[in-house]
Amino acid sequence: MPEPYLALLHTGKIHVAGFTERFQVAAPDIPLRHVVRADLLAAAEAAGGLTPEIAADTATILNAALAEGATCVLCTCSTLGPIVEAAAREAGAPILRVDRALAEKAAAESNRVLVAAAVETTIGPTLALLEEAASAVARDITFRTLVLPEAWALFQAGDFAGYTAAIADAIREALGDADMVVLAQASMAGAVATLEDLGVPVLASPPLAVAQAIVLYRERVFR
C-alpha cells in the first residue's frame, strides 16, 4: 500500500516553501505533495470573482489528488474557499480550506474585526465564511474590510518585504476600534510578526490551517 500523504493546492509557488516549513516543524513525519496552479487565482482576478469554469477546474484538481492517493487535501488559497468546501461536501471527502480554522477562532474570540486582504476577490469569500462562523456560535460581530491592491502589486513584483511592510502600515492606519485583525490571505502571514506591538490579536491562516490539517491527517491514517 502506498504511503499516506497530505496534498496541498496552492495558487502561488511561494507557498510551497512556507507551508513545507510549517509542517516540518509541527509534524515532520507527514509526507507532503504540492500542486501549484497560479492560473486559478489569476482567472478569478480577471473575472472579478469565481466562475463555473474556475470551480470545475479546482474541483477536478482536488478530486484528482484524492484519487491519486492523498489522505486529505488542504487548499491554501482563500479565494477558492467556497469551491473547496463545496467539493468536500459533494464528494464527502477530507478537503480543507485554509481559512476555516481562522474564521472559527475569530468568531469565538472577537467582537469587532478588521479583515484585511490584498486581493479584492478574497474579501467576499472571507466575509461570508466569517459571518457563517459568527452565526454558528450566535455572536453579533462587526466586520470592517481593508483591501490593499497597492500591496498586492508589490507581491506580484516579487517585493515580499515591501508587501509585508505595506500591509502592516495600512493596518496600523485603519485599525480604529477593532479588537482583532484577520489577514485574509496566507501570503499575508509575514505581517503578524511586524504587528506584534499592535495591541490586538492579528490572525493569519497558515498556522491554524496546518494544525487543523495535521489533526485530520492523523484521524484518517490512524482511525
SEZA-724197 format. One line per 3 residues: number of its first residue (from 1); their letters; for each residue z negated, x negated, y negated of N, C-alpha, C, O. Coordinates in pm, whole numbers. Layout:
BEGIN
NUM	A	Z/X/Y/Z/X/Y/Z/X/Y/Z/X/Y | ...
END
This chain:
BEGIN
1	MPE	0/-85/120/0/0/0/0/-89/-125/-76/-186/-131 | 86/-56/-226/89/-136/-349/-45/-133/-421/-120/-36/-412 | -74/-240/-493/-199/-247/-567/-199/-145/-681/-100/-135/-753
4	PYL	-308/-70/-697/-314/26/-807/-304/-47/-941/-354/-158/-957 | -239/17/-1037/-231/-43/-1170/-233/66/-1276/-212/184/-1247 | -257/25/-1398/-258/116/-1512/-135/86/-1597/-112/-29/-1635
7	ALL	-56/188/-1628/64/172/-1709/35/209/-1854/-41/303/-1881 | 95/136/-1946/81/166/-2089/218/183/-2150/307/101/-2129 | 235/290/-2227/359/314/-2301/332/285/-2448/246/348/-2509
10	HTG	406/190/-2504/392/151/-2644/521/182/-2721/629/187/-2662 | 508/202/-2852/627/212/-2936/639/91/-3028/714/94/-3126 | 566/-15/-2996/577/-141/-3068/535/-254/-2977/432/-245/-2909
13	KIH	613/-361/-2976/583/-475/-2887/451/-540/-2921/387/-598/-2834 | 408/-530/-3047/284/-593/-3090/163/-539/-3013/63/-609/-2998 | 173/-417/-2964/58/-356/-2894/34/-416/-2755/-76/-403/-2701
16	VAG	133/-478/-2698/117/-534/-2564/3/-635/-2561/-86/-626/-2477 | 7/-731/-2651/-97/-835/-2653/-233/-778/-2688/-333/-814/-2626 | -237/-688/-2786/-365/-633/-2830/-435/-553/-2722/-554/-570/-2699
19	FTE	-361/-466/-2655/-423/-385/-2550/-453/-468/-2426/-553/-445/-2359 | -367/-565/-2396/-395/-654/-2283/-527/-726/-2304/-608/-737/-2212 | -549/-777/-2424/-673/-848/-2453/-794/-756/-2438/-897/-797/-2383
22	RFQ	-783/-634/-2486/-897/-541/-2475/-929/-511/-2328/-1046/-507/-2291 | -828/-492/-2247/-853/-466/-2105/-906/-590/-2035/-992/-579/-1947 | -858/-707/-2070/-906/-830/-2008/-1055/-852/-2036/-1128/-903/-1951
25	VAA	-1098/-815/-2154/-1239/-829/-2190/-1325/-724/-2119/-1431/-756/-2064 | -1279/-599/-2119/-1360/-489/-2068/-1346/-467/-1917/-1442/-426/-1852 | -1229/-494/-1863/-1204/-467/-1720/-1093/-560/-1670/-981/-515/-1645
28	PDI	-1124/-689/-1655/-1020/-785/-1616/-962/-762/-1477/-859/-820/-1443 | -1026/-677/-1398/-978/-651/-1262/-866/-547/-1258/-802/-530/-1154 | -841/-478/-1370/-740/-372/-1369/-603/-430/-1401/-583/-481/-1511
31	PLR	-508/-424/-1308/-372/-471/-1336/-303/-377/-1434/-318/-255/-1427 | -226/-435/-1525/-157/-356/-1627/-6/-376/-1615/42/-482/-1575 | 67/-272/-1651/212/-283/-1670/247/-213/-1800/198/-103/-1827
34	HVV	331/-277/-1881/362/-225/-2014/508/-180/-2021/598/-245/-1968 | 529/-68/-2089/663/-21/-2123/667/-11/-2275/581/54/-2335 | 766/-74/-2338/780/-70/-2483/907/6/-2518/1016/-31/-2477
37	RAD	890/113/-2596/1004/195/-2640/993/224/-2789/954/333/-2829 | 1027/125/-2869/1019/140/-3014/1113/249/-3064/1091/306/-3171 | 1217/278/-2988/1315/379/-3032/1255/518/-3041/1305/602/-3116
40	LLA	1148/545/-2966/1088/678/-2969/1024/706/-3105/1043/813/-3163 | 947/610/-3156/885/627/-3288/991/624/-3397/983/700/-3494 | 1089/538/-3382/1198/531/-3481/1271/665/-3489/1307/709/-3598
43	AAE	1293/728/-3376/1360/858/-3375/1275/965/-3441/1328/1050/-3513 | 1143/961/-3416/1054/1058/-3480/1051/1039/-3631/1050/1137/-3706 | 1049/914/-3676/1052/887/-3820/1182/938/-3881/1180/999/-3988
46	AAG	1293/913/-3814/1423/955/-3866/1435/1107/-3873/1498/1161/-3964 | 1375/1176/-3775/1383/1322/-3768/1274/1390/-3849/1279/1512/-3868 | 1176/1314/-3896/1064/1373/-3968/962/1438/-3877/880/1518/-3923
49	GLT	965/1405/-3750/872/1462/-3654/929/1457/-3514/1033/1396/-3491 | 860/1519/-3422/904/1520/-3283/1017/1620/-3262/1021/1725/-3326 | 1107/1585/-3173/1220/1671/-3139/1220/1695/-2989/1154/1621/-2915
52	PEI	1294/1796/-2942/1303/1818/-2797/1357/1696/-2722/1317/1669/-2609 | 1447/1621/-2786/1503/1503/-2722/1397/1394/-2705/1389/1329/-2601 | 1316/1374/-2809/1208/1275/-2800/1108/1317/-2694/1062/1235/-2615
55	AAD	1076/1446/-2691/982/1496/-2591/1034/1473/-2451/960/1430/-2362 | 1163/1502/-2430/1221/1484/-2297/1222/1338/-2256/1189/1305/-2142 | 1260/1250/-2347/1264/1107/-2316/1125/1054/-2283/1106/978/-2188
58	TAT	1026/1096/-2364/889/1049/-2342/835/1097/-2209/776/1020/-2133 | 856/1224/-2180/808/1280/-2053/873/1210/-1934/808/1186/-1832 | 999/1178/-1947/1070/1107/-1840/1007/970/-1814/989/930/-1699
61	ILN	974/899/-1921/913/766/-1908/775/776/-1843/743/698/-1754 | 696/871/-1889/561/888/-1834/566/924/-1686/493/866/-1605 | 651/1018/-1652/660/1061/-1512/717/951/-1424/679/939/-1307
64	AAL	809/870/-1478/865/760/-1401/758/657/-1367/755/602/-1257 | 669/631/-1463/560/535/-1438/473/583/-1323/435/503/-1237 | 441/711/-1321/360/766/-1212/436/762/-1080/378/730/-976
67	AEG	564/794/-1084/645/794/-963/658/653/-906/673/636/-785 | 653/554/-994/666/415/-950/534/356/-902/530/241/-859 | 426/435/-909/300/391/-851/185/371/-946/78/328/-903
70	ATC	201/401/-1073/89/387/-1166/-23/482/-1128/1/599/-1096 | -146/432/-1133/-262/515/-1105/-287/613/-1219/-325/727/-1196 | -267/567/-1341/-274/651/-1459/-193/584/-1569/-155/468/-1557
73	VLC	-167/660/-1677/-84/610/-1785/-154/635/-1918/-211/742/-1940 | -150/537/-2006/-203/550/-2141/-89/531/-2240/-22/427/-2239 | -65/631/-2325/34/619/-2432/-38/578/-2559/-130/646/-2602
76	TCS	3/468/-2619/-70/412/-2733/-14/455/-2868/-57/404/-2971 | 80/549/-2869/140/597/-2995/86/734/-3029/105/829/-2953 | 18/747/-3144/-40/875/-3184/65/980/-3214/43/1098/-3188
79	TLG	178/940/-3268/284/1036/-3299/328/1111/-3174/361/1230/-3181 | 329/1044/-3061/374/1105/-2935/264/1183/-2865/288/1239/-2758 | 145/1189/-2923/30/1250/-2858/54/1389/-2801/21/1413/-2685
82	PIV	110/1483/-2879/131/1617/-2824/221/1619/-2702/199/1696/-2609 | 323/1534/-2701/412/1525/-2586/336/1474/-2464/354/1524/-2353 | 252/1376/-2487/174/1315/-2379/86/1418/-2311/83/1428/-2188
85	EAA	14/1495/-2391/-77/1593/-2330/0/1708/-2266/-44/1764/-2165 | 113/1745/-2324/195/1848/-2262/246/1801/-2125/248/1878/-2029 | 288/1675/-2118/336/1619/-1991/224/1613/-1889/246/1640/-1771
88	ARE	105/1578/-1935/-9/1570/-1844/-43/1708/-1787/-71/1721/-1668 | -39/1810/-1873/-69/1946/-1826/37/1996/-1729/6/2056/-1626 | 162/1972/-1762/271/2022/-1679/272/1957/-1542/298/2023/-1441
91	AGA	245/1828/-1539/250/1755/-1412/115/1751/-1341/107/1710/-1225 | 10/1793/-1411/-124/1780/-1354/-156/1635/-1326/-220/1601/-1226 | -110/1547/-1418/-114/1404/-1394/-212/1333/-1486/-244/1384/-1593
94	PIL	-261/1215/-1444/-356/1137/-1523/-285/1059/-1635/-264/938/-1623 | -250/1129/-1742/-183/1068/-1856/-271/1088/-1979/-311/1201/-2009 | -301/980/-2050/-390/987/-2166/-315/960/-2296/-224/877/-2300
97	RVD	-354/1030/-2403/-306/996/-2536/-410/907/-2602/-529/923/-2579 | -366/814/-2682/-452/709/-2733/-562/761/-2824/-667/697/-2836 | -541/875/-2889/-637/921/-2989/-727/1035/-2944/-802/1088/-3025
100	RAL	-722/1075/-2818/-807/1184/-2771/-955/1149/-2784/-1032/1228/-2839 | -995/1034/-2734/-1137/996/-2742/-1179/976/-2888/-1293/1007/-2924 | -1091/927/-2970/-1117/910/-3113/-1149/1045/-3177/-1248/1057/-3249
103	AEK	-1067/1144/-3150/-1088/1277/-3209/-1220/1339/-3163/-1290/1401/-3242 | -1253/1321/-3037/-1377/1379/-2985/-1499/1314/-3048/-1598/1381/-3075 | -1493/1183/-3071/-1604/1114/-3136/-1617/1158/-3282/-1728/1182/-3330
106	AAA	-1506/1168/-3351/-1509/1211/-3491/-1564/1352/-3502/-1644/1380/-3592 | -1524/1441/-3413/-1571/1579/-3418/-1721/1589/-3391/-1788/1678/-3444 | -1772/1500/-3311/-1914/1504/-3276/-2003/1442/-3383/-2122/1474/-3391
109	ESN	-1947/1353/-3465/-2035/1270/-3549/-2007/1277/-3699/-2070/1204/-3775 | -1914/1363/-3744/-1880/1363/-3886/-1878/1504/-3943/-1877/1603/-3870 | -1877/1510/-4076/-1863/1637/-4148/-1745/1636/-4245/-1679/1737/-4267
112	RVL	-1720/1518/-4302/-1611/1503/-4400/-1534/1377/-4363/-1584/1266/-4380 | -1412/1395/-4315/-1335/1284/-4258/-1214/1252/-4345/-1139/1341/-4385 | -1196/1124/-4374/-1074/1075/-4435/-984/1024/-4322/-1021/930/-4252
115	VAA	-868/1085/-4305/-776/1048/-4198/-663/967/-4260/-586/1019/-4341 | -653/840/-4222/-552/751/-4279/-444/722/-4177/-473/695/-4060 | -320/727/-4222/-205/693/-4137/-102/619/-4220/-88/645/-4340
118	AVE	-33/528/-4157/73/455/-4227/208/523/-4210/298/505/-4292 | 222/601/-4103/347/670/-4074/327/820/-4094/234/877/-4038 | 410/882/-4172/397/1024/-4205/395/1112/-4080/320/1209/-4074
121	TTI	475/1078/-3980/485/1163/-3861/359/1163/-3776/344/1245/-3686 | 267/1072/-3805/142/1067/-3729/41/1169/-3779/-43/1215/-3701 | 47/1204/-3906/-55/1289/-3966/-65/1425/-3898/-175/1470/-3866
124	GPT	47/1492/-3877/44/1625/-3817/-21/1628/-3680/-116/1704/-3660 | 25/1546/-3585/-38/1545/-3453/-185/1506/-3456/-266/1560/-3380 | -221/1411/-3544/-360/1367/-3550/-450/1477/-3605/-557/1503/-3551
127	LAL	-407/1543/-3713/-487/1652/-3770/-504/1766/-3671/-613/1821/-3657 | -396/1802/-3601/-405/1909/-3503/-506/1875/-3394/-584/1961/-3352 | -506/1751/-3350/-599/1707/-3247/-743/1708/-3299/-834/1753/-3229
130	LEE	-764/1658/-3421/-898/1658/-3480/-952/1800/-3497/-1069/1827/-3468 | -867/1891/-3544/-910/2029/-3563/-941/2095/-3429/-1035/2174/-3418 | -862/2062/-3328/-890/2115/-3193/-1024/2064/-3142/-1103/2140/-3086
133	AAS	-1050/1935/-3162/-1176/1876/-3116/-1294/1936/-3191/-1399/1960/-3131 | -1278/1960/-3322/-1386/2020/-3400/-1413/2162/-3355/-1529/2205/-3346 | -1306/2237/-3325/-1322/2374/-3278/-1393/2379/-3143/-1472/2469/-3116
136	AVA	-1363/2281/-3059/-1423/2279/-2925/-1574/2262/-2929/-1644/2307/-2839 | -1624/2198/-3035/-1769/2179/-3047/-1826/2267/-3158/-1940/2249/-3201 | -1745/2364/-3203/-1787/2463/-3303/-1844/2399/-3428/-1951/2438/-3476
139	RDI	-1772/2302/-3481/-1815/2235/-3603/-1713/2255/-3713/-1592/2249/-3690 | -1763/2281/-3834/-1677/2300/-3950/-1666/2166/-4023/-1757/2126/-4096 | -1555/2098/-4002/-1535/1964/-4057/-1422/1967/-4158/-1318/2031/-4136
142	TFR	-1442/1899/-4268/-1338/1888/-4371/-1256/1762/-4347/-1312/1653/-4332 | -1126/1776/-4345/-1037/1661/-4326/-950/1641/-4450/-887/1734/-4500 | -949/1518/-4500/-856/1477/-4605/-762/1373/-4547/-801/1295/-4459
145	TLV	-639/1369/-4595/-542/1276/-4540/-498/1173/-4642/-494/1199/-4763 | -464/1057/-4591/-416/946/-4673/-298/884/-4598/-316/827/-4490 | -178/894/-4654/-59/838/-4592/-15/716/-4671/-9/719/-4794
148	LPE	15/608/-4599/37/478/-4661/174/419/-4624/181/322/-4549 | 281/476/-4676/414/424/-4642/436/281/-4690/509/205/-4627 | 372/244/-4801/386/107/-4851/327/7/-4751/382/-101/-4730
151	AWA	216/45/-4691/156/-41/-4589/247/-52/-4468/263/-160/-4411 | 307/59/-4428/396/59/-4311/516/-32/-4333/564/-97/-4240 | 563/-36/-4455/675/-126/-4486/636/-271/-4462/718/-351/-4417
154	LFQ	511/-306/-4492/463/-441/-4465/458/-468/-4315/496/-576/-4269 | 412/-369/-4239/407/-383/-4093/547/-406/-4037/568/-494/-3954 | 641/-326/-4083/778/-337/-4032/841/-471/-4069/930/-520/-3999
157	AGD	793/-530/-4179/844/-660/-4222/775/-775/-4150/809/-892/-4171 | 676/-744/-4065/604/-847/-3993/487/-907/-4067/429/-1005/-4021 | 451/-850/-4181/337/-899/-4261/213/-823/-4217/168/-731/-4286
160	FAG	158/-861/-4103/46/-787/-4046/-83/-805/-4126/-163/-712/-4136 | -104/-922/-4182/-222/-943/-4266/-213/-856/-4392/-311/-795/-4433 | -93/-852/-4452/-73/-768/-4569/-90/-621/-4536/-144/-544/-4615
163	YTA	-44/-582/-4417/-58/-444/-4369/-205/-404/-4361/-244/-299/-4412 | -285/-489/-4298/-427/-460/-4284/-496/-455/-4420/-578/-367/-4445 | -463/-549/-4507/-524/-552/-4640/-488/-428/-4721/-572/-372/-4791
166	AIA	-363/-385/-4712/-319/-267/-4786/-391/-142/-4737/-427/-56/-4817 | -410/-131/-4608/-484/-18/-4551/-627/-16/-4604/-676/86/-4651 | -692/-131/-4597/-832/-139/-4640/-846/-107/-4788/-937/-34/-4827
169	DAI	-759/-161/-4870/-766/-137/-5014/-749/12/-5046/-821/67/-5128 | -653/75/-4981/-626/216/-5006/-742/304/-4962/-775/403/-5029 | -804/270/-4850/-917/349/-4801/-1036/335/-4895/-1104/435/-4922
172	REA	-1063/217/-4944/-1173/199/-5039/-1151/287/-5163/-1246/348/-5214 | -1029/293/-5209/-999/370/-5330/-1008/520/-5306/-1046/596/-5395 | -972/564/-5185/-964/707/-5157/-1087/764/-5089/-1093/885/-5064
175	LGD	-1186/683/-5057/-1297/726/-4973/-1368/851/-5025/-1390/945/-4949 | -1403/853/-5151/-1472/969/-5207/-1601/999/-5133/-1682/910/-5109 | -1620/1127/-5095/-1744/1167/-5029/-1731/1169/-4877/-1818/1224/-4808
178	ADM	-1625/1110/-4823/-1608/1109/-4677/-1724/1039/-4609/-1774/937/-4658 | -1768/1093/-4496/-1874/1028/-4420/-1820/959/-4295/-1897/907/-4214 | -1687/958/-4280/-1623/886/-4171/-1476/865/-4207/-1415/947/-4275
181	VVL	-1422/753/-4161/-1279/727/-4176/-1218/717/-4037/-1270/648/-3950 | -1107/787/-4017/-1033/780/-3892/-900/711/-3919/-823/754/-4004 | -875/604/-3847/-747/533/-3854/-656/592/-3748/-679/575/-3628
184	AQA	-553/662/-3792/-476/746/-3701/-385/669/-3606/-345/723/-3503 | -352/545/-3639/-260/468/-3554/-329/346/-3495/-414/284/-3558 | -293/314/-3374/-351/198/-3307/-327/70/-3385/-411/-20/-3385
187	SMA	-213/61/-3452/-179/-60/-3527/-273/-85/-3645/-274/-195/-3701 | -350/15/-3683/-439/4/-3799/-576/-52/-3764/-659/-71/-3852 | -600/-79/-3637/-734/-116/-3591/-788/-241/-3658/-910/-256/-3670
190	GAV	-701/-332/-3701/-747/-453/-3766/-826/-428/-3894/-903/-514/-3937 | -809/-311/-3954/-879/-279/-4079/-1026/-250/-4057/-1104/-250/-4152 | -1066/-224/-3933/-1207/-192/-3906/-1297/-307/-3951/-1397/-284/-4020
193	ATL	-1264/-428/-3913/-1347/-544/-3950/-1347/-565/-4100/-1449/-602/-4158 | -1234/-541/-4165/-1225/-558/-4309/-1312/-457/-4384/-1356/-483/-4496 | -1336/-342/-4321/-1410/-234/-4385/-1554/-221/-4335/-1616/-116/-4351
196	EDL	-1607/-326/-4276/-1743/-320/-4223/-1847/-289/-4329/-1952/-233/-4299 | -1819/-323/-4454/-1914/-300/-4562/-1890/-168/-4635/-1948/-145/-4741 | -1807/-81/-4580/-1769/41/-4649/-1885/139/-4665/-1890/216/-4761
199	GVP	-1978/135/-4571/-2094/224/-4578/-2081/349/-4494/-2177/426/-4483 | -1964/371/-4434/-1945/483/-4342/-1870/430/-4220/-1801/329/-4229 | -1883/498/-4106/-1811/452/-3986/-1660/459/-4005/-1608/552/-4066
202	VLA	-1592/358/-3952/-1446/355/-3951/-1403/349/-3805/-1430/252/-3735 | -1335/454/-3760/-1297/463/-3619/-1150/428/-3599/-1063/475/-3672 | -1124/347/-3498/-989/316/-3456/-974/356/-3309/-1072/354/-3234
205	SPP	-855/391/-3270/-835/446/-3135/-839/344/-3022/-888/380/-2914 | -792/219/-3038/-781/132/-2920/-908/113/-2839/-903/130/-2717 | -1023/77/-2899/-1139/54/-2813/-1186/179/-2739/-1229/171/-2624
208	LAV	-1176/295/-2804/-1218/420/-2740/-1120/460/-2631/-1161/508/-2526 | -991/441/-2656/-890/476/-2555/-899/386/-2433/-886/432/-2320 | -922/257/-2456/-935/164/-2344/-1054/202/-2258/-1044/202/-2135
211	AQA	-1166/234/-2320/-1285/275/-2244/-1256/400/-2162/-1296/410/-2046 | -1187/496/-2222/-1154/620/-2152/-1058/593/-2036/-1072/650/-1928 | -960/507/-2058/-864/475/-1954/-929/403/-1836/-894/426/-1721
214	IVL	-1024/315/-1866/-1095/244/-1759/-1169/343/-1670/-1165/332/-1547 | -1237/437/-1732/-1310/538/-1654/-1214/618/-1567/-1240/640/-1448 | -1103/662/-1625/-1006/741/-1549/-948/660/-1434/-935/710/-1323
217	YRE	-912/536/-1460/-856/449/-1356/-955/434/-1239/-917/451/-1123 | -1079/404/-1271/-1178/383/-1165/-1203/512/-1087/-1222/509/-965 | -1203/626/-1157/-1220/753/-1086/-1105/776/-989/-1126/825/-878
220	RVF	-985/741/-1029/-868/764/-943/-864/667/-825/-823/704/-715 | -905/545/-849/-898/443/-745/-1010/459/-643/-990/440/-523 | -1129/495/-692/-1246/496/-603/-1292/635/-564/-1402/652/-511
223	R	-1210/734/-590/-1251/871/-555/-1254/888/-403/-1286/997/-354
END
